[in-house]
Amino acid sequence: MLDHVPQSFSPAGWAVGFDLDLTLADTRAAIAAVYEVLAAETGVAIDTALVQTRIGPPLEVEMAYWYPPERVPAMVDRYRAIYPDVAIPATLMMPGAAEAVDRVRAAGGRAVVVSGKNQADTERTVRFLGLPVDAVVGGLFGADKGTALRAHGASAYIGDHTADIAAARAAGALAVAVATGPFPAAELTAHGADVVLADLREFPTWLDAFVTDPAMRSFPSEGSG
């Protein structure tokens, strides 16, 4: 099996990418609150507990579970209109998130958020939580995140979803998964994560090794076996 070193890593200039929902930000109650408003407004029964188990994919995907196709665009627009006032104040920091961002920057790297959430609400969430990141990119999911991660020189991408592993692969970056979202550690490993952390409280120890030990920056190349 060949080893592949993230092409963007260099001691003089490097970055770590972070997903937002359920990686840096606990948006479960926040998102549920928006769907509760939609349910009340439209008379459609929405199982918000179920919604919280599927956070990650584009909004249109979740909305299609509850509304017919012709109503989805309007409901997406209404969701986004509600989100700033309803969801942002209900958003919490994930355990270890603030320290994870701080440690990247203290070690000389840049912290970049790349999220599936739309650009405006991604920026609002980061600002509300007070996370001192260097760049924020929203509106991308799965492998589509790879372009943004490459553009910002991300050597690793940290996320909770299996699609975040695809994002890291598309960027030629290390796929670091946190088991704080819908997928348990075993499933993240099965989907090809290079590293699996219980949550971001384990991130500083991993980052120290990543920065100082070249062996920590080697992982199976895509397609090798």
Order of alpha helices (4+ residues) and beta strands (2+ residues): beta-beta-beta-alpha-alpha-alpha-alpha-beta-alpha-beta-alpha-beta-alpha-beta-alpha-beta-alpha-beta-alpha-beta
